[in-house]
């Protein structure tokens, strides 16, 4: 039976038609968020709201914040159908009449959003200027000009601007790989190879999905995950785009769309290769065979995030090879710390979930790779 992103959230989740293909972020799997139940913390420490729910990733964002101790208080969406779907999922949450109602509510400390990508940075700026922290779906920023303004306002306000790179932060195998690598399991990391294939499901996508200005391009969008993982696993604090290319090689009916992209990157602590695409075939049992290979001086790891084709069921597969053995690591009991860390950061004004420097650098690299990409055209 094929697994769609919607099924990862459980059969009883209801979303609007425009969200049909967006029910869960890349890298999320069944164990990562628990079916269709929001676990209520004993003592919520942060009241948060949602503005903009154009991508179904918002449900994973909310679940992470709630698991971390946050309390979902209110939401606003300008689209009636999307608002109705969200209200059905969270019937006890207040429906605000406007964005300003939330921004002016001094009891709200944190705002979450999965608005149309091009609208996310301007919203985040308004959120930070209102004295609140911001957690946004990827891509959190779609142009270098937006990035410059976000950096400026974040430095002025000292608010948190956190982009939820869910393939690392909300994937149990990736979290476990980080723990093992930090403990020296494969020595010093030399290279990461990140693959992010996706199923297109064109008929279920909203119009903005095919408009380059609104989604930012395939590297800006999907590959932001892989840049985050490259920086995290290599420990690089500086990096250069060696080469990048993008193309619309098979979907001429959508002239602004990009269905393929790849990047070579060189950092001060390691190198990386990234490939992203919209070519997952219907025969696969999930929406994308996302993989990460981490090469170290004393071994390597391979992460099969969503499926192990021809192997074990489910997702979150981690394989470790070192000088002594080849082993499979069960990640089913791994805790996902991002939500709790972010809530604690909001309360304590710390940077344990993700530093601003890392957050912005991952985005900067994706935007630069997108901007300088060679336009790939394949002969028919």
N, C-alpha and C positions, 0 to 999 in steps of 0.2 A: 504494500500500500504506500502510495507516494505521500511524503510529508511536505506540506506547504508551511509558510511562516504562520498562517492562521492556526494550523493544527498545533504548533508549538505553544500557543497560548490556551489551547483547550477548545473543544468543540463548542462550548457554550458562549464564547466571546462573540459579541455582535459589533460589526463596524460598518460604516457606510460603504457604498459601492466603490468610491474613489480610493478606499483603503484596502481593497480586497487583497492586494498583493503585498501589503505592508504590515502584516500583523505582528511581526517580530523583527528585531534588529539582527544584522549579520553577526553570527557568532553566538546567538542565544540558542539554547537547547532546552528540552523539556525539564531536566533537573534544575536548570539555572533560575527559573522563576516560579516554579510551582504552578499547577494548573490554572484554575480560574479564581483563586482565592487570594485576597489581599490579607496578609498576616498583620494583625493590629498589634503594634508594640504596647508594652505595659505603660510606658510613660513617654509619649511623644515629646521631643525636645525642640522641634522646629516645625512651625506651621508653613506649608508651602502651597502654591497655586500653580495652575497651568494656563498658559496663553498660547493658543495656536496648536491645532492637532491635525495638521495636514498629512502627517505620516504616522502610521500605526506604531512606530517605535515608541511613541509617547507612553504606551501601556507598560513597556519594559522599564522606561525611565521612572514612572510612578512607582512600580513595584520595588525597584531598587531603593528609592528614597524612603518608602514605607518600611521596608526591611531594615533600613538603617536607623529608624526611629523617628522619621518625619510623619507629619499629619497632613493629609490632603484636605484642604479647606475649601477651595473654590476653583472655578475654571471659567475661561471665556474662549469661545470660538465663533467667528463671524459667519461660518457656514452652518445653517440650521441642521442639515443632515449629519454633519460631523459632531455637532453639539449633542444631538439626540443620541447618537451612538455612545458617546462618552458618558452621558447622563444615565443611560441604561446600564453601563458597566459599573458606574459609581452613583447609585441613586441617592445617596445621602449627602453628596457634595453640592455645595452652593453654586448655582449658575449665575455668574456675574453678568451685568447688563453691558459692560464695556471693559476694554483694557484698562482705562484710567481708574475704574473702580478698584481693580486689583492693585495697580501701582500706587494708589493713594491710601491703601489699607496698611496702616503701620503695624498691624499684627502679623502680616505676611513677611517672612524673612527670606524666602527662596522662591524663585519662579522657574518652572520647567517649560520647555517648548519643543515642538517638532513642526513648526510653521514651515511654509514653503521656503526652501533653502536661502534664496536671495533676501528674504525678509528677516532672517534669524539674527544677523549682526545688528541691524538697526534696532530691533526689539531688545536685544541684549544691552545695547547702549542706553536705551530708555529705562530698562530695569535697573542697571547699575546706578544711573543718575537719580533714581527714586530711592536709593539706599538699600537695595535688595541684591542678593546673590542670584546667579543665573546658571542653570544647567540645561544644555541644549543638545539636541540630536546632531549627529554628524551629517553633512558638513556644517560646522558651526559658523563658517565664514566663507563667502564665495569669491571675493576679489582681494587683491593686495591692498587696495584703497580702504576697503572695509576693515581689513586686518590692522592697518595703521591707526584708524580711528578707534577701534576696539582697544588696542594696546594703550592708546593715549587716555581714554576714559577709565580703563581699569587702573592705570597708574595713578590717576587723579583721585578716584573714589575708593581705591583699595578693596573693591568688592571682588567676589569670586566669579570668574567666567570659566565654567567647566564644560568641555565638550565630551560627551559620553562616547568614547571609542569602545563600543560594546564588544567587539571581537576579542579584546584583551580583558577589559574590566568585568565583563559579564559572561565569560566563558571559563568553565571550571578547569579544562585542560590547560588553557593559557595561563591562568592564575597559578596552577600547580607547577607548570614549566618555569615560571618566574621564581618560585620558591626554590626549586631544585638547582637552577642555574646560579642563584645567589649563594647557594650552599656549595658551589664548586663542582656540580655533577658532571659537567663536560668541559671544564677548564675555562679559559678566556674565550668569549664569543668572538668569532671572526666575521661571520656573515649570517644574514637572515634572507630567506626566500619566502615571500608571502604571495599566495595565490588567492584571489577573491572572485571566483566565478559566480554568476547569478542567473536565475531564470527570468526571462523578460516579462512574460504574461502581459503582452501589450494591450489586450482588450480591457484589462482591469486597471490600467494606469490612468491617472488624471492628466489633463492637457499639459500642465507645467512640467511633467516628467520628461517631455520631449523637447523642451525649450531650453537651449544652452544657457541663456542668461539667467534663467530661474534655478537650474540645478547645478550650474557651475562647471559642468564637464565631468567625464568619467573618473579622471584622476582626482580632481577636487573632491568628488563625492565618495565613491567606493574606496579609493586607495588611501584616503585619510586614515583608515584603520591600519593599513600596512606601514605607513610612515610612523604612526604611533608605536607600533610594535618594533620597528627597526630601532628607533631611539631608545626604547625601554630595554630591549635585550642586548644591544651593543653597548649601551651606556654613553652613546655619542651626545655631545652637547653642541657640536657644530657639524654641518654636513653640506655637501655640494651635489647638485644634480649633474650626473655625468651625461646622461642622455634620457630622452623621453619621447614617446610617440603615441598618438591617438588616432582613431579613425572610425568612420562609419562604413564598415566593409560589407554589410549584408542587409541594411535596412534603409534603402533609398527613399521609401515612403515617409521617412522622418528625417528630413534633411539637416536639422539642427542637432540630431542625436549622435552620440558616440557609443559604439558597442564594443570597442576594444581599446586597451591602453596598457603600456608597460613602461617601466622606469629602471634605470641603473643609478645607484646613489653611493656616494663615498662619504663616510663620516670620520671624525677624529678618533673613533674607537672601533670602527668596523665598516663593512660594506654591505650593500643589500641589492636585491632584485625584487621587483614588484610586477605582477601581472593581474589585471582585472578585466572582466568581460561580462557580456550578457548572452552567453552561449550555452548555458546549462540545458542539455537536452531533456525532453519529456520523459525519457526512459529512466532517469535517475530518481531515486526515492525521496529526494529532498530538493530544496531550491538551489543548492550550490555545494559543491565539494570543496569547501574552504580548507586550505592547508597552510601550515607554516613549518618550514625547516630551519632549525637553528644549528649552525656549524660551530663547534668549539675546538680548542686545541687538543682536548682529550676525549672527544666524542661528539655525538650529534643527537638532536631530538627531531622527531616529526610529530606534528599535531594534526590530526584529522578532526576538524572541529564539528562537522555536522553529520558525517557519515563515514563508514569504513567500507568502501565498496568491496564486495566479496568477502567481508570479514564480520566483525562484531556488529550487533544492532546498535541503534541510537547514535549519539554524538559524544563529544568530549573524549576522544581517544588520544592517548599520549604514549609514544614509543621512545625509549631511551637506549642508546647504544654507547657503551664506553669500552675501556680496555679489558673488562672482565666478562661482560655479558650483553645480551640484547633482551630488554624486558618491556613488558606492557605495564603501565601505571594506571590503576583504577582511580579515577578522579571524582567518583560519584559523591563522596563525602566532603569534598573541598568547599570551604566557605568562600563566599563572594564578598570581599570587603569594601568595595567601592562605595556603596550606599551609606554604610555606617561611617566610613572615613569622611565622606562629603558632609554628612550631617554634623559630625564632630568639628569639621573645619568651619562650618557656618557658625557654630557656637563658640569655638575657641580662637577663630581667626588664624588658623594654621593652614598648611598645604600638604596634608598627608595623603589625600586621594590622588592628587596630581598637581605638580607645580605649574604656575602660570607660564614659566619659561618653557617647560616641556609642551604644554597645551598649545601655545602659540607657535613654537618651532615646528611641531608636527604639521600644523595647518600651513605655515609659511612654505614648507618644503613641498607640500601637495600643490599649493597655488603656483609656486614657481615652476614645478614640473609641468603643470597644466598649461601655463602661459607659454613656455618655450617648446612645447611638444611639436615634433615633426608631424605633419599631417599625412598619415598613412593612406595610400590608395593601392589596392591590389588589382591586378589585371583579372578580367573575367575569363 
